[in-house]
């Protein structure tokens, strides 16, 4: 299994003075980043891209609100 640094950005409602996005950094171990996201977001459509530097980006649509998972292998 590969070890990834995961940067998660989530769009959130701005009501109550919250920032429009929330970010979090995690370390995860997985062989398949898309499957990892699918296990967390089973009912959300996914778009998977691989950037030139090898970062795997998985974007999901949560009924009009988005989340972006960026996996960079350690």
MARBA-3410 file (N, C-alpha, C, O; in Angstrom, 1 decimal):
74
0.8,-1.2,0.0,0.0,0.0,0.0,0.9,1.2,0.0,2.0,1.3,0.6 ~ 0.4,2.3,-0.6,1.1,3.5,-0.7,0.7,4.5,0.4,-0.5,4.4,0.9 ~ 1.6,5.3,0.8,1.2,6.3,1.9,1.1,7.7,1.1,2.0,8.1,0.4 ~ 0.0,8.4,1.4,-0.2,9.7,0.7,-0.4,10.8,1.8,-1.0,10.5,2.9 ~ 0.0,12.0,1.4,-0.5,13.1,2.1,-1.8,13.6,1.4,-1.8,13.8,0.2
-2.8,13.7,2.2,-4.1,14.1,1.6,-4.5,15.5,2.1,-4.5,15.8,3.3 ~ -4.7,16.3,1.1,-5.2,17.7,1.4,-6.7,17.7,1.0,-7.0,17.4,-0.2 ~ -7.6,17.9,1.9,-9.0,17.9,1.7,-9.5,19.3,1.8,-9.3,20.0,2.8 ~ -10.1,19.8,0.7,-10.8,21.1,0.7,-12.3,20.9,0.5,-12.7,20.2,-0.4 ~ -13.1,21.5,1.4,-14.5,21.3,1.3,-15.2,22.7,1.2,-14.9,23.6,2.0
-16.1,22.8,0.3,-16.9,24.0,0.2,-18.0,23.9,1.3,-18.6,22.8,1.5 ~ -18.2,25.0,2.0,-19.3,25.0,3.0,-20.1,26.3,2.9,-19.7,27.3,2.4 ~ -21.3,26.2,3.4,-22.2,27.4,3.4,-21.5,28.5,4.2,-20.9,28.3,5.2 ~ -21.7,29.8,3.7,-21.0,30.9,4.4,-21.9,31.5,5.5,-21.5,32.5,6.0 ~ -23.0,30.9,5.8,-23.9,31.4,6.8,-23.1,31.4,8.2,-22.3,30.5,8.4
-23.4,32.4,9.0,-22.8,32.4,10.4,-21.4,32.9,10.3,-20.7,32.8,11.3 ~ -21.0,33.5,9.2,-19.6,34.1,9.1,-18.5,33.0,8.9,-17.4,33.4,9.0 ~ -18.9,31.8,8.5,-17.9,30.8,8.3,-17.1,31.1,7.0,-17.7,31.8,6.1 ~ -15.9,30.6,6.9,-15.1,30.8,5.6,-15.8,29.9,4.6,-16.4,28.9,4.9 ~ -15.7,30.3,3.3,-16.3,29.5,2.2,-15.8,28.1,2.0,-16.4,27.3,1.5
-14.5,27.9,2.4,-13.9,26.6,2.3,-13.3,26.2,3.6,-12.8,27.0,4.4 ~ -13.2,24.9,3.8,-12.5,24.3,5.0,-11.5,23.4,4.5,-11.7,22.6,3.5 ~ -10.3,23.5,5.0,-9.2,22.6,4.6,-8.7,21.8,5.7,-8.7,22.1,6.9 ~ -8.1,20.6,5.4,-7.6,19.6,6.4,-6.5,18.8,5.7,-6.6,18.5,4.5 ~ -5.5,18.5,6.4,-4.4,17.6,5.9,-4.4,16.4,6.8,-4.4,16.4,8.0
-4.3,15.2,6.0,-4.2,13.9,6.7,-3.1,13.1,6.0,-2.7,13.4,4.9 ~ -2.7,12.0,6.7,-1.9,11.0,6.1,-2.7,9.8,6.0,-3.3,9.3,7.0 ~ -2.8,9.2,4.8,-3.6,8.0,4.5,-2.8,6.9,3.8,-1.9,7.3,3.1 ~ -3.1,5.7,4.0,-2.5,4.6,3.4,-3.6,3.9,2.5,-4.6,3.4,3.1 ~ -3.4,3.8,1.2,-4.3,3.2,0.3,-3.6,2.8,-1.0,-2.6,3.4,-1.3
-4.2,1.8,-1.6,-3.7,1.4,-3.0,-4.5,2.1,-4.1,-4.0,2.2,-5.2 ~ -5.6,2.7,-3.7,-6.5,3.3,-4.7,-7.2,4.5,-4.1,-8.2,4.4,-3.5 ~ -6.6,5.7,-4.4,-7.2,6.9,-3.8,-8.7,7.1,-4.2,-9.5,7.6,-3.4 ~ -9.0,6.8,-5.5,-10.4,7.0,-5.9,-11.4,6.1,-5.0,-12.4,6.5,-4.7 ~ -10.9,4.8,-4.8,-11.7,3.9,-4.0,-11.8,4.4,-2.5,-12.9,4.3,-1.9
-10.7,5.0,-2.0,-10.7,5.6,-0.7,-11.8,6.7,-0.6,-12.6,6.7,0.4 ~ -11.8,7.6,-1.6,-12.8,8.7,-1.6,-14.2,8.1,-1.7,-15.2,8.5,-1.0 ~ -14.4,7.1,-2.6,-15.7,6.4,-2.8,-16.2,5.8,-1.5,-17.4,5.8,-1.2 ~ -15.3,5.3,-0.6,-15.7,4.7,0.6,-16.2,5.8,1.6,-17.1,5.6,2.5 ~ -15.7,7.1,1.4,-16.2,8.2,2.3,-17.4,8.9,1.7,-18.2,9.4,2.5
-17.5,8.9,0.4,-18.5,9.6,-0.3,-19.3,8.7,-1.3,-19.2,8.9,-2.5 ~ -19.9,7.7,-0.8,-20.5,6.6,-1.7,-21.6,7.1,-2.6,-21.8,6.5,-3.7 ~ -22.3,8.2,-2.3,-23.4,8.7,-3.2,-23.0,9.9,-4.0,-23.9,10.6,-4.5 ~ -21.8,10.3,-4.0,-21.4,11.5,-4.7,-20.6,11.2,-6.0,-19.7,10.4,-6.0 ~ -21.0,11.8,-7.1,-20.3,11.6,-8.4,-18.8,12.1,-8.2,-18.6,13.1,-7.6
-17.9,11.4,-8.9,-16.5,11.7,-8.8,-15.9,12.1,-10.1,-16.3,11.6,-11.2 ~ -14.9,12.9,-10.1,-14.0,13.3,-11.2,-12.6,13.1,-10.8,-12.2,13.8,-9.9 ~ -11.9,12.2,-11.4,-10.5,11.9,-11.1,-9.5,12.4,-12.1,-9.7,12.2,-13.3 ~ -8.5,13.2,-11.7,-7.5,13.6,-12.6,-6.1,13.4,-12.0,-6.0,13.3,-10.8 ~ -5.1,13.3,-12.8,-3.7,13.1,-12.3,-2.9,14.3,-12.9,-2.9,14.5,-14.1
-2.3,15.1,-12.0,-1.6,16.3,-12.4,-0.2,15.9,-12.9,0.2,14.8,-12.6 ~ 0.5,16.8,-13.5,1.8,16.5,-14.0,2.8,16.1,-13.0,3.7,15.3,-13.3 ~ 2.7,16.6,-11.7,3.6,16.2,-10.7,3.2,14.9,-10.0,3.9,14.5,-9.0 ~ 2.2,14.2,-10.5,1.7,12.9,-10.0,0.7,13.0,-8.9,0.2,12.0,-8.5 ~ 0.3,14.2,-8.5,-0.8,14.4,-7.6,-2.1,13.9,-8.1,-2.5,14.2,-9.3
-2.8,13.0,-7.4,-4.1,12.5,-7.8,-5.2,13.4,-7.2,-5.2,13.5,-6.0 ~ -6.0,14.0,-8.0,-7.1,14.9,-7.5,-8.4,14.2,-7.8,-8.8,13.8,-8.9 ~ -9.2,14.1,-6.7,-10.6,13.5,-6.8,-11.5,14.6,-6.3,-11.5,15.0,-5.2 ~ -12.4,15.0,-7.3,-13.4,16.0,-6.9,-14.7,15.3,-6.8,-15.1,14.5,-7.7 ~ -15.5,15.7,-5.8,-16.9,15.1,-5.7,-17.9,16.3,-5.6,-17.6,17.3,-5.1
-19.1,16.0,-6.0,-20.2,16.9,-5.9,-21.2,16.4,-4.9,-21.7,15.3,-5.0 ~ -21.3,17.2,-3.8,-22.2,16.8,-2.7,-23.5,17.7,-2.9,-23.8,18.6,-2.1 ~ -24.3,17.3,-3.8,-25.6,18.1,-4.1,-25.3,19.6,-4.2,-26.0,20.4,-3.5 ~ -24.4,20.0,-5.0,-24.1,21.4,-5.3,-23.0,22.0,-4.5,-22.5,23.0,-4.8 ~ -22.5,21.3,-3.5,-21.4,21.7,-2.7,-20.2,20.7,-3.1,-20.5,19.6,-3.3
-19.0,21.2,-3.3,-17.9,20.4,-3.8,-16.9,20.1,-2.7,-16.8,20.8,-1.7 ~ -16.2,19.0,-2.9,-15.1,18.7,-2.1,-13.9,18.2,-3.0,-14.2,17.6,-4.0 ~ -12.7,18.6,-2.6,-11.6,18.2,-3.5,-10.5,17.5,-2.6,-10.1,18.0,-1.6 ~ -10.2,16.2,-3.0,-9.2,15.4,-2.3,-8.0,15.4,-3.2,-8.0,14.9,-4.3 ~ -6.8,15.9,-2.6,-5.6,15.9,-3.4,-4.6,14.9,-2.7,-4.2,15.1,-1.5
-4.2,13.8,-3.4,-3.3,12.8,-2.9,-1.9,13.0,-3.4,-1.8,12.9,-4.7 ~ -0.9,13.2,-2.6,0.5,13.3,-3.0,1.2,12.2,-2.3,1.2,12.1,-1.1 ~ 1.9,11.3,-3.1,2.5,10.2,-2.5,3.8,10.6,-1.7,4.6,11.4,-2.2 ~ 3.9,10.1,-0.5,5.1,10.4,0.4,6.3,9.6,-0.1,7.4,9.7,0.5
END
